[in-house]
Structures are given as C-alpha cells and as structure tokens.
Amino acid sequence: MRGAVRDLTSRAKEAAATLAGRRSHVDIRRSDLPGWLRPSDLLSTDEEAADAADLARELRLPRHTDPIAGWAALGALAAVVRLRARPGQHLDVVDCSGPSSPFVAWSRATGHEPLEWEPPDPGAALDDVDVDAGSCDVLTMLHPTDCDAGDVDGLLALAAWILRRGGILSFTVAAGGADVPGAVAPGDVRSIVARADSRGLVLVGDIDSDVTERLRGASLRGAGLDAAYGVVRLTFRRR
C-alpha cells in the first residue's frame, strides 16, 4: 500500500503485534460457516440475530453485546473468509463501521490488521481521498454505522475507487418505508444492485431468492410504522 494508507496500516500492524500476545488467534475455515450465513441478507427477527450470536460464540470470536451489530459483522466476516484466495491470506481491510461494531475485533482475531477509517463526505473528489486507488481488499460500513440510503452511491463510487480487483464491499442499510429517513424499500435494493453493477461491483448472493420475499413480508409487517423494520446487508465483489 502507498501513501497515507501505508503509514496508517504500518501503525495498525505495530499495534496488532503488541496485542498479539494478549489474544488468541481464531482460525475460521469455509467449512465452519453454515449455508444460512449469507453475505447478502436481511435481518428482520430477533431469532436471526440470536442465531448469529450463537455462531459467533461457537467460532470463538471475541464477545460482543449488540446482536444486530454482530449479525451485520458476522456476514461480512464470512464473505472475507469465503472469498479470499487462500486460507490464512492477509488482506488489507478498511472499516468504516465505528467502535460499536465487532467487525474490527473479529477481523483482527482472524489474522488481519484492519484500518478504522472515517469515510470522506459523499461529495468529496475521489482523487482527494486519503486512501490510494486500488489499495485495499475489503471495505466495510456495518451496523450501527449503517450506510444512509442517500449515501449509497457515494459509497459505491468510493469502493470502486479504492478496492483492488476481487476486493469486497460489505455494508448495511436500514429497511423501512418511505417515511423512514435513510431507509430502503424492497424496490430500492434492486436499484442499488443495478447501480453497483454499473460501477463494476457484482453482488455476492441472490436477492431474487427468499431474501426479496422476506423483505416484502417485513415491509407488510412494518406498514404504517415510522421506524425501520429490518437491516439489509449487501456484499459486492469488484470485477
């Protein structure tokens, strides 16, 4: 990595080395991950979040108390494990999820040195971004720091700029009706996938399966409410 990312990543590696003796490495293989743990999915019930929390404990990941944040992070971590070229491969990870997400801790536990980063304003010029083009393998923005629906296009553009070929973008966005600020409806998700594809980001997963039907069902259960009725996790891979 070059420039600012190289310097920041170097400091992250030094910190990780200092802490290495204080934590146990967690080796997660593709075979450890059940089929229901999908890179692109919908969380609409407490039971789904509880299942993810149980699996995180079974995998011996560091403890975390927010089940929704755990669900979001676990799916992104599973995508990293499944899509990396070889087991144990080090990846350059940039996380915009904030300290309330377990993704950074879990990423470190599985052998990476993630850079915690606050993304630029959506209107910022990409050539002014302090992460070099094509310099990272993973970019995440996960609950509770969801991507606002109005900022999705900016995040897609940023991912297309900084991800290497084969790199992974995983983010969450609230699902809700038209009266819920920053949320997406079922039709909006299809539009996001199409716009991502136009930027060279291919969805990992299938929203045309039961995910779409579950999203529609959740929208019916949430009809008339002014709050989100679910969390959508979308994961893309750069061509």
C-alpha positions as CSV (number, residue, x, y, z in Angstrom):
1,M,0.0,0.0,0.0
2,R,1.1,3.5,-0.7
3,G,0.9,7.0,0.9
4,A,-1.4,7.5,3.9
5,V,-2.7,4.0,3.9
6,R,0.8,2.6,4.1
7,D,1.6,4.7,7.1
8,L,-1.7,4.0,8.9
9,T,-1.5,0.3,8.1
10,S,2.0,0.2,9.5
11,R,0.8,1.7,12.7
12,A,-2.0,-0.8,12.8
13,K,0.4,-3.7,12.3
14,E,2.6,-2.4,15.2
15,A,-0.5,-2.2,17.4
16,A,-1.6,-5.7,16.4
17,A,1.8,-7.1,17.1
18,T,1.8,-5.5,20.6
19,L,-1.6,-7.1,21.3
20,A,-0.9,-10.4,19.7
21,G,0.2,-12.0,23.0
22,R,-3.0,-10.9,24.7
23,R,-5.5,-12.6,22.4
24,S,-6.0,-15.9,20.8
25,H,-6.0,-16.3,17.1
26,V,-9.2,-17.6,15.6
27,D,-8.9,-19.9,12.6
28,I,-12.1,-19.9,10.6
29,R,-12.4,-22.1,7.5
30,R,-15.1,-22.0,4.9
31,S,-16.3,-25.4,6.2
32,D,-17.0,-23.7,9.6
33,L,-19.6,-21.4,8.1
34,P,-23.2,-22.7,7.7
35,G,-25.1,-22.1,4.5
36,W,-27.7,-19.8,6.2
37,L,-24.9,-17.3,6.9
38,R,-25.2,-15.3,3.7
39,P,-23.0,-12.3,2.5
40,S,-26.2,-10.5,1.3
41,D,-29.2,-11.0,3.5
42,L,-32.0,-9.4,5.6
43,L,-32.3,-9.3,9.3
44,S,-35.9,-9.0,10.3
45,T,-36.3,-11.0,13.5
46,D,-34.7,-11.3,16.9
47,E,-34.2,-15.0,16.3
48,E,-32.0,-14.4,13.3
49,A,-29.8,-12.1,15.4
50,A,-29.6,-14.7,18.2
51,D,-28.6,-17.4,15.7
52,A,-25.7,-15.2,14.6
53,A,-24.7,-14.5,18.2
54,D,-24.7,-18.3,18.9
55,L,-22.5,-19.0,15.9
56,A,-20.0,-16.2,16.8
57,R,-19.6,-17.9,20.2
58,E,-19.1,-21.3,18.6
59,L,-16.4,-19.8,16.4
60,R,-14.7,-18.4,19.5
61,L,-14.9,-14.8,18.2
62,P,-14.4,-12.0,20.8
63,R,-17.5,-11.3,22.8
64,H,-19.9,-8.6,21.7
65,T,-23.2,-7.5,23.3
66,D,-25.1,-6.0,20.4
67,P,-26.8,-8.8,18.4
68,I,-27.7,-6.7,15.4
69,A,-24.2,-5.4,15.1
70,G,-23.0,-9.0,15.5
71,W,-25.3,-10.2,12.7
72,A,-24.0,-7.5,10.4
73,A,-20.3,-8.1,11.1
74,L,-20.6,-11.9,11.0
75,G,-21.9,-11.9,7.5
76,A,-19.2,-9.6,6.3
77,L,-16.5,-11.7,8.0
78,A,-17.9,-14.8,6.4
79,A,-17.7,-13.1,3.0
80,V,-14.0,-12.4,3.7
81,V,-13.3,-16.0,4.7
82,R,-15.1,-17.4,1.7
83,L,-13.8,-15.1,-0.9
84,R,-10.2,-14.7,-0.1
85,A,-7.9,-16.5,-2.5
86,R,-6.3,-18.9,0.1
87,P,-6.9,-19.8,3.7
88,G,-4.8,-17.6,6.1
89,Q,-4.3,-14.9,3.4
90,H,-3.6,-11.5,4.9
91,L,-6.0,-8.8,3.5
92,D,-5.9,-5.0,3.7
93,V,-9.1,-4.1,5.4
94,V,-10.6,-0.7,5.7
95,D,-13.6,-0.5,8.1
96,C,-16.0,2.5,8.5
97,S,-18.3,0.8,11.0
98,G,-17.1,2.6,14.1
99,P,-16.2,1.2,17.5
100,S,-19.6,-0.2,18.3
101,S,-19.3,-2.8,15.6
102,P,-17.4,-6.0,16.4
103,F,-16.0,-6.3,12.8
104,V,-12.6,-4.8,13.6
105,A,-12.1,-7.0,16.6
106,W,-13.2,-10.1,14.7
107,S,-11.1,-9.2,11.7
108,R,-8.0,-8.8,14.0
109,A,-8.8,-12.1,15.7
110,T,-8.8,-13.9,12.3
111,G,-5.4,-12.5,11.3
112,H,-5.9,-9.1,9.6
113,E,-4.9,-5.6,10.7
114,P,-7.9,-3.5,9.8
115,L,-7.7,0.2,9.4
116,E,-10.5,2.1,11.2
117,W,-11.4,4.9,8.9
118,E,-14.0,7.7,8.7
119,P,-15.0,8.0,5.0
120,P,-14.9,11.3,3.2
121,D,-18.0,13.4,2.7
122,P,-20.1,11.9,-0.2
123,G,-19.4,14.9,-2.4
124,A,-15.6,14.8,-2.0
125,A,-13.5,14.3,-5.1
126,L,-12.1,10.8,-5.2
127,D,-8.6,11.9,-6.1
128,D,-8.6,13.8,-2.8
129,V,-9.4,10.7,-0.7
130,D,-6.6,9.8,1.6
131,V,-6.7,6.1,0.6
132,D,-5.0,5.3,-2.7
133,A,-6.8,3.9,-5.7
134,G,-6.8,0.1,-5.8
135,S,-5.1,-0.2,-2.5
136,C,-7.3,-2.3,-0.3
137,D,-9.1,-5.7,-0.3
138,V,-12.1,-5.1,1.9
139,L,-14.2,-2.1,2.7
140,T,-17.0,-2.3,5.3
141,M,-19.7,0.0,6.7
142,L,-21.8,-2.0,9.1
143,H,-24.5,-1.5,11.7
144,P,-24.7,0.5,13.9
145,T,-22.9,2.9,11.4
146,D,-25.3,2.0,8.6
147,C,-24.9,3.5,5.2
148,D,-27.7,6.0,4.7
149,A,-29.8,5.3,1.6
150,G,-28.9,8.7,0.3
151,D,-25.2,8.0,0.6
152,V,-25.1,4.6,-1.1
153,D,-24.0,5.9,-4.4
154,G,-21.1,7.7,-2.8
155,L,-20.0,4.5,-1.0
156,L,-20.3,2.6,-4.3
157,A,-18.1,5.1,-6.0
158,L,-15.6,5.0,-3.1
159,A,-15.4,1.2,-3.2
160,A,-14.9,1.2,-7.0
161,W,-12.0,3.6,-6.4
162,I,-10.1,2.0,-3.5
163,L,-10.8,-1.7,-3.9
164,R,-8.4,-4.0,-5.8
165,R,-9.8,-6.4,-8.4
166,G,-11.6,-9.1,-6.4
167,G,-12.0,-6.8,-3.4
168,I,-15.0,-6.9,-1.2
169,L,-17.5,-4.2,-0.2
170,S,-20.0,-5.1,2.6
171,F,-22.4,-2.6,4.1
172,T,-25.8,-2.5,5.9
173,V,-28.7,-0.2,5.3
174,A,-32.0,0.1,7.2
175,A,-35.1,-1.3,5.6
176,G,-38.2,0.7,6.0
177,G,-41.0,2.6,4.4
178,A,-40.9,5.9,2.6
179,D,-41.3,7.8,5.9
180,V,-38.2,6.4,7.4
181,P,-35.2,8.6,6.8
182,G,-32.3,6.8,5.2
183,A,-34.0,3.5,4.8
184,V,-34.6,1.4,1.7
185,A,-37.7,-0.3,0.4
186,P,-37.7,-3.7,-1.5
187,G,-37.5,-1.9,-4.9
188,D,-34.6,0.2,-3.8
189,V,-32.4,-2.8,-3.2
190,R,-32.7,-3.9,-6.8
191,S,-31.8,-0.4,-7.9
192,I,-28.7,-0.4,-5.6
193,V,-27.6,-3.7,-7.1
194,A,-28.0,-2.4,-10.7
195,R,-26.1,0.8,-9.9
196,A,-23.3,-1.1,-8.2
197,D,-23.0,-3.4,-11.3
198,S,-22.6,-0.3,-13.5
199,R,-19.5,0.5,-11.3
200,G,-18.0,-2.9,-11.7
201,L,-19.3,-4.2,-8.3
202,V,-21.1,-7.5,-8.5
203,L,-23.5,-8.7,-5.8
204,V,-22.3,-11.7,-3.8
205,G,-25.5,-13.6,-3.2
206,D,-29.0,-13.6,-4.7
207,I,-31.6,-11.1,-3.7
208,D,-34.1,-12.7,-6.0
209,S,-34.3,-15.7,-3.7
210,D,-36.2,-15.7,-0.5
211,V,-34.4,-12.5,0.6
212,T,-36.7,-10.4,-1.6
213,E,-39.8,-12.2,-0.3
214,R,-38.7,-11.8,3.3
215,L,-38.1,-8.1,2.7
216,R,-41.6,-7.7,1.2
217,G,-43.1,-9.6,4.2
218,A,-41.2,-7.5,6.6
219,S,-42.4,-4.4,4.9
220,L,-46.0,-5.6,5.3
221,R,-45.5,-6.2,9.0
222,G,-44.0,-2.8,9.3
223,A,-46.6,-1.0,7.4
224,G,-47.7,2.3,9.0
225,L,-44.7,2.4,11.3
226,D,-42.2,5.3,11.3
227,A,-39.3,3.1,12.2
228,A,-37.1,0.6,10.3
229,Y,-38.4,-2.9,10.2
230,G,-35.1,-4.7,9.3
231,V,-31.5,-4.4,8.3
232,V,-30.2,-5.3,4.8
233,R,-26.7,-6.4,4.4
234,L,-25.3,-6.2,0.8
235,T,-21.9,-7.6,-0.2
236,F,-20.3,-6.9,-3.6
237,R,-17.1,-8.0,-5.2
238,R,-15.1,-5.8,-7.6
239,R,-14.6,-7.1,-11.1
